Amino acid sequence: MATILYGRVSTAEQTVGHQRIQAEKAGFSFDYVLFDVGVSGLSVPLRERPEGRRLFDLLRHGDVLVVR
């Protein structure tokens, strides 16, 4: 069983570090950390984002997915 953090950064206010720190403060530790940087969440479906595709390749039944 793996714990995976998936995030997306598309504005100056969002950062990979901030999102990861917030998830870790909530008690999570991660086997995989995936972020799509500079990819719109409105116009690009998750399966079409580079790390979104990787997420679907990695994710297995019983895994924990954390989305910040």
N, CA, C and O atoms as CSV, one atom per row, in Angstrom:
chain,resi,resn,atom,element,x,y,z
A,1,MET,N,N,0.839,-1.180,0.000
A,1,MET,CA,C,0.000,0.000,0.000
A,1,MET,C,C,0.883,1.241,0.000
A,1,MET,O,O,1.773,1.374,0.840
A,2,ALA,N,N,0.639,2.148,-0.939
A,2,ALA,CA,C,1.431,3.369,-1.072
A,2,ALA,C,C,0.564,4.580,-0.739
A,2,ALA,O,O,-0.659,4.550,-0.873
A,3,THR,N,N,1.225,5.636,-0.306
A,3,THR,CA,C,0.556,6.918,-0.103
A,3,THR,C,C,1.117,7.873,-1.139
A,3,THR,O,O,2.328,8.073,-1.232
A,4,ILE,N,N,0.210,8.463,-1.921
A,4,ILE,CA,C,0.605,9.306,-3.049
A,4,ILE,C,C,0.002,10.701,-2.869
A,4,ILE,O,O,-1.195,10.847,-2.620
A,5,LEU,N,N,0.850,11.719,-3.000
A,5,LEU,CA,C,0.386,13.105,-3.003
A,5,LEU,C,C,0.340,13.580,-4.441
A,5,LEU,O,O,1.334,13.491,-5.161
A,6,TYR,N,N,-0.817,14.088,-4.865
A,6,TYR,CA,C,-0.934,14.691,-6.190
A,6,TYR,C,C,-1.351,16.141,-6.018
A,6,TYR,O,O,-2.282,16.446,-5.274
A,7,GLY,N,N,-0.658,17.025,-6.709
A,7,GLY,CA,C,-1.002,18.435,-6.667
A,7,GLY,C,C,-0.793,19.081,-8.014
A,7,GLY,O,O,-0.224,18.495,-8.935
A,8,ARG,N,N,-1.268,20.298,-8.100
A,8,ARG,CA,C,-1.147,21.052,-9.337
A,8,ARG,C,C,-0.817,22.488,-8.977
A,8,ARG,O,O,-1.384,23.051,-8.041
A,9,VAL,N,N,0.102,23.074,-9.726
A,9,VAL,CA,C,0.516,24.454,-9.492
A,9,VAL,C,C,0.342,25.213,-10.800
A,9,VAL,O,O,0.987,24.902,-11.801
A,10,SER,N,N,-0.544,26.223,-10.781
A,10,SER,CA,C,-0.746,26.995,-12.004
A,10,SER,C,C,-0.777,28.508,-11.764
A,10,SER,O,O,-0.937,29.281,-12.708
A,11,THR,N,N,-0.624,28.931,-10.505
A,11,THR,CA,C,-0.573,30.365,-10.206
A,11,THR,C,C,0.629,30.651,-9.316
A,11,THR,O,O,1.226,29.740,-8.743
A,12,ALA,N,N,0.970,31.924,-9.211
A,12,ALA,CA,C,2.106,32.332,-8.382
A,12,ALA,C,C,1.847,32.079,-6.902
A,12,ALA,O,O,2.789,31.913,-6.126
A,13,GLU,N,N,0.565,32.048,-6.502
A,13,GLU,CA,C,0.231,31.835,-5.096
A,13,GLU,C,C,0.371,30.371,-4.669
A,13,GLU,O,O,0.509,30.078,-3.481
A,14,GLN,N,N,0.336,29.467,-5.628
A,14,GLN,CA,C,0.444,28.038,-5.322
A,14,GLN,C,C,1.900,27.613,-5.446
A,14,GLN,O,O,2.599,28.033,-6.368
A,15,THR,N,N,2.356,26.776,-4.513
A,15,THR,CA,C,3.707,26.234,-4.620
A,15,THR,C,C,3.681,24.753,-4.261
A,15,THR,O,O,2.840,24.296,-3.488
A,16,VAL,N,N,4.616,24.025,-4.840
A,16,VAL,CA,C,4.760,22.605,-4.516
A,16,VAL,C,C,5.080,22.451,-3.036
A,16,VAL,O,O,4.481,21.626,-2.345
A,17,GLY,N,N,6.029,23.249,-2.553
A,17,GLY,CA,C,6.458,23.144,-1.165
A,17,GLY,C,C,5.336,23.392,-0.176
A,17,GLY,O,O,5.191,22.655,0.799
A,18,HIS,N,N,4.550,24.413,-0.415
A,18,HIS,CA,C,3.449,24.748,0.494
A,18,HIS,C,C,2.429,23.613,0.549
A,18,HIS,O,O,1.977,23.230,1.628
A,19,GLN,N,N,2.075,23.084,-0.603
A,19,GLN,CA,C,1.084,22.014,-0.636
A,19,GLN,C,C,1.602,20.758,0.068
A,19,GLN,O,O,0.856,20.085,0.780
A,20,ARG,N,N,2.864,20.455,-0.135
A,20,ARG,CA,C,3.436,19.270,0.514
A,20,ARG,C,C,3.503,19.458,2.031
A,20,ARG,O,O,3.155,18.550,2.786
A,21,ILE,N,N,3.944,20.620,2.471
A,21,ILE,CA,C,4.042,20.901,3.908
A,21,ILE,C,C,2.667,20.802,4.568
A,21,ILE,O,O,2.539,20.234,5.653
A,22,GLN,N,N,1.645,21.349,3.922
A,22,GLN,CA,C,0.294,21.283,4.486
A,22,GLN,C,C,-0.184,19.837,4.618
A,22,GLN,O,O,-0.803,19.481,5.621
A,23,ALA,N,N,0.093,19.019,3.637
A,23,ALA,CA,C,-0.308,17.608,3.696
A,23,ALA,C,C,0.475,16.867,4.772
A,23,ALA,O,O,-0.087,16.021,5.468
A,24,GLU,N,N,1.762,17.169,4.920
A,24,GLU,CA,C,2.572,16.528,5.956
A,24,GLU,C,C,2.105,16.967,7.348
A,24,GLU,O,O,2.099,16.162,8.279
A,25,LYS,N,N,1.717,18.226,7.495
A,25,LYS,CA,C,1.192,18.699,8.777
A,25,LYS,C,C,-0.104,17.984,9.142
A,25,LYS,O,O,-0.439,17.859,10.320
A,26,ALA,N,N,-0.828,17.520,8.135
A,26,ALA,CA,C,-2.065,16.771,8.369
A,26,ALA,C,C,-1.781,15.320,8.743
A,26,ALA,O,O,-2.707,14.546,8.985
A,27,GLY,N,N,-0.482,14.946,8.792
A,27,GLY,CA,C,-0.107,13.613,9.259
A,27,GLY,C,C,0.273,12.616,8.185
A,27,GLY,O,O,0.482,11.441,8.484
A,28,PHE,N,N,0.367,13.059,6.938
A,28,PHE,CA,C,0.713,12.141,5.856
A,28,PHE,C,C,2.216,12.095,5.613
A,28,PHE,O,O,2.905,13.104,5.763
A,29,SER,N,N,2.719,10.933,5.240
A,29,SER,CA,C,4.063,10.796,4.677
A,29,SER,C,C,3.873,10.065,3.357
A,29,SER,O,O,2.948,9.265,3.218
A,30,PHE,N,N,4.731,10.329,2.398
A,30,PHE,CA,C,4.460,9.920,1.025
A,30,PHE,C,C,5.503,8.977,0.451
A,30,PHE,O,O,6.702,9.106,0.700
A,31,ASP,N,N,5.005,8.032,-0.320
A,31,ASP,CA,C,5.869,7.165,-1.114
A,31,ASP,C,C,6.140,7.811,-2.474
A,31,ASP,O,O,7.210,7.635,-3.057
A,32,TYR,N,N,5.151,8.563,-2.968
A,32,TYR,CA,C,5.271,9.261,-4.246
A,32,TYR,C,C,4.689,10.655,-4.100
A,32,TYR,O,O,3.662,10.843,-3.448
A,33,VAL,N,N,5.350,11.636,-4.711
A,33,VAL,CA,C,4.862,13.011,-4.742
A,33,VAL,C,C,4.838,13.436,-6.205
A,33,VAL,O,O,5.875,13.486,-6.866
A,34,LEU,N,N,3.649,13.739,-6.699
A,34,LEU,CA,C,3.466,14.091,-8.104
A,34,LEU,C,C,2.827,15.465,-8.201
A,34,LEU,O,O,1.817,15.731,-7.549
A,35,PHE,N,N,3.412,16.341,-9.013
A,35,PHE,CA,C,2.862,17.675,-9.219
A,35,PHE,C,C,2.912,18.028,-10.691
A,35,PHE,O,O,3.935,17.844,-11.352
A,36,ASP,N,N,1.818,18.530,-11.192
A,36,ASP,CA,C,1.796,19.128,-12.517
A,36,ASP,C,C,1.940,20.627,-12.331
A,36,ASP,O,O,1.108,21.268,-11.688
A,37,VAL,N,N,2.996,21.177,-12.894
A,37,VAL,CA,C,3.302,22.602,-12.740
A,37,VAL,C,C,2.991,23.314,-14.052
A,37,VAL,O,O,3.445,22.906,-15.121
A,38,GLY,N,N,2.207,24.384,-13.949
A,38,GLY,CA,C,1.881,25.181,-15.121
A,38,GLY,C,C,0.818,24.563,-16.010
A,38,GLY,O,O,0.695,24.929,-17.179
A,39,VAL,N,N,0.050,23.632,-15.469
A,39,VAL,CA,C,-0.999,22.970,-16.241
A,39,VAL,C,C,-2.359,23.394,-15.687
A,39,VAL,O,O,-2.610,23.290,-14.487
A,40,SER,N,N,-3.222,23.867,-16.563
A,40,SER,CA,C,-4.545,24.328,-16.140
A,40,SER,C,C,-5.411,23.169,-15.669
A,40,SER,O,O,-5.464,22.117,-16.306
A,41,GLY,N,N,-6.086,23.374,-14.548
A,41,GLY,CA,C,-7.022,22.387,-14.059
A,41,GLY,C,C,-8.390,22.527,-14.719
A,41,GLY,O,O,-9.220,21.622,-14.639
A,42,LEU,N,N,-8.618,23.653,-15.364
A,42,LEU,CA,C,-9.902,23.887,-16.021
A,42,LEU,C,C,-9.940,23.331,-17.439
A,42,LEU,O,O,-10.957,22.789,-17.872
A,43,SER,N,N,-8.837,23.466,-18.154
A,43,SER,CA,C,-8.861,23.083,-19.566
A,43,SER,C,C,-8.144,21.773,-19.881
A,43,SER,O,O,-8.259,21.257,-20.992
A,44,VAL,N,N,-7.402,21.229,-18.908
A,44,VAL,CA,C,-6.670,19.985,-19.154
A,44,VAL,C,C,-7.145,18.921,-18.163
A,44,VAL,O,O,-6.864,19.023,-16.969
A,45,PRO,N,N,-7.858,17.905,-18.644
A,45,PRO,CA,C,-8.318,16.836,-17.749
A,45,PRO,C,C,-7.147,16.118,-17.074
A,45,PRO,O,O,-6.048,16.055,-17.626
A,46,LEU,N,N,-7.389,15.583,-15.890
A,46,LEU,CA,C,-6.344,14.921,-15.110
A,46,LEU,C,C,-5.601,13.866,-15.920
A,46,LEU,O,O,-4.372,13.818,-15.876
A,47,ARG,N,N,-6.303,13.033,-16.646
A,47,ARG,CA,C,-5.655,11.967,-17.423
A,47,ARG,C,C,-4.772,12.494,-18.545
A,47,ARG,O,O,-3.951,11.745,-19.075
A,48,GLU,N,N,-4.915,13.753,-18.919
A,48,GLU,CA,C,-4.097,14.335,-19.982
A,48,GLU,C,C,-2.910,15.132,-19.459
A,48,GLU,O,O,-2.089,15.601,-20.247
A,49,ARG,N,N,-2.805,15.290,-18.158
A,49,ARG,CA,C,-1.660,15.991,-17.560
A,49,ARG,C,C,-0.523,14.985,-17.384
A,49,ARG,O,O,-0.790,13.820,-17.088
A,50,PRO,N,N,0.735,15.394,-17.556
A,50,PRO,CA,C,1.846,14.446,-17.455
A,50,PRO,C,C,1.871,13.649,-16.145
A,50,PRO,O,O,1.966,12.422,-16.169
A,51,GLU,N,N,1.789,14.331,-15.026
A,51,GLU,CA,C,1.835,13.614,-13.747
A,51,GLU,C,C,0.486,12.977,-13.426
A,51,GLU,O,O,0.424,12.024,-12.649
A,52,GLY,N,N,-0.579,13.483,-14.006
A,52,GLY,CA,C,-1.885,12.842,-13.873
A,52,GLY,C,C,-1.868,11.459,-14.507
A,52,GLY,O,O,-2.398,10.505,-13.939
A,53,ARG,N,N,-1.259,11.349,-15.686
A,53,ARG,CA,C,-1.110,10.031,-16.334
A,53,ARG,C,C,-0.269,9.105,-15.463
A,53,ARG,O,O,-0.599,7.931,-15.292
A,54,ARG,N,N,0.800,9.632,-14.923
A,54,ARG,CA,C,1.663,8.825,-14.051
A,54,ARG,C,C,0.895,8.357,-12.821
A,54,ARG,O,O,1.059,7.222,-12.373
A,55,LEU,N,N,0.055,9.239,-12.276
A,55,LEU,CA,C,-0.765,8.887,-11.121
A,55,LEU,C,C,-1.628,7.669,-11.426
A,55,LEU,O,O,-1.682,6.733,-10.628
A,56,PHE,N,N,-2.301,7.672,-12.570
A,56,PHE,CA,C,-3.147,6.534,-12.923
A,56,PHE,C,C,-2.326,5.259,-13.128
A,56,PHE,O,O,-2.822,4.159,-12.882
A,57,ASP,N,N,-1.074,5.399,-13.577
A,57,ASP,CA,C,-0.198,4.231,-13.726
A,57,ASP,C,C,0.220,3.664,-12.373
A,57,ASP,O,O,0.354,2.450,-12.224
A,58,LEU,N,N,0.426,4.535,-11.387
A,58,LEU,CA,C,0.908,4.116,-10.069
A,58,LEU,C,C,-0.193,3.614,-9.137
A,58,LEU,O,O,0.012,2.662,-8.383
A,59,LEU,N,N,-1.342,4.246,-9.191
A,59,LEU,CA,C,-2.400,4.037,-8.210
A,59,LEU,C,C,-2.968,2.613,-8.275
A,59,LEU,O,O,-3.348,2.126,-9.339
A,60,ARG,N,N,-3.014,1.964,-7.111
A,60,ARG,CA,C,-3.528,0.601,-6.998
A,60,ARG,C,C,-4.578,0.542,-5.897
A,60,ARG,O,O,-4.615,1.399,-5.014
A,61,HIS,N,N,-5.418,-0.463,-5.959
A,61,HIS,CA,C,-6.426,-0.683,-4.934
A,61,HIS,C,C,-5.748,-0.734,-3.563
A,61,HIS,O,O,-4.763,-1.452,-3.387
A,62,GLY,N,N,-6.259,0.009,-2.611
A,62,GLY,CA,C,-5.706,0.047,-1.269
A,62,GLY,C,C,-4.744,1.185,-1.016
A,62,GLY,O,O,-4.399,1.455,0.134
A,63,ASP,N,N,-4.296,1.867,-2.078
A,63,ASP,CA,C,-3.412,3.020,-1.926
A,63,ASP,C,C,-4.189,4.194,-1.326
A,63,ASP,O,O,-5.417,4.248,-1.389
A,64,VAL,N,N,-3.445,5.120,-0.749
A,64,VAL,CA,C,-4.026,6.348,-0.224
A,64,VAL,C,C,-3.614,7.483,-1.152
A,64,VAL,O,O,-2.425,7.707,-1.381
A,65,LEU,N,N,-4.601,8.195,-1.683
A,65,LEU,CA,C,-4.340,9.329,-2.571
A,65,LEU,C,C,-4.693,10.600,-1.810
A,65,LEU,O,O,-5.816,10.758,-1.332
A,66,VAL,N,N,-3.717,11.508,-1.702
A,66,VAL,CA,C,-3.915,12.791,-1.039
A,66,VAL,C,C,-3.849,13.859,-2.121
A,66,VAL,O,O,-2.865,13.959,-2.853
A,67,VAL,N,N,-4.902,14.651,-2.210
A,67,VAL,CA,C,-4.954,15.735,-3.198
A,67,VAL,C,C,-5.125,17.025,-2.419
A,67,VAL,O,O,-6.080,17.194,-1.661
A,68,ARG,N,N,-4.191,17.922,-2.618
A,68,ARG,CA,C,-4.228,19.179,-1.892
A,68,ARG,C,C,-4.807,20.237,-2.771
A,68,ARG,O,O,-4.932,21.388,-2.351
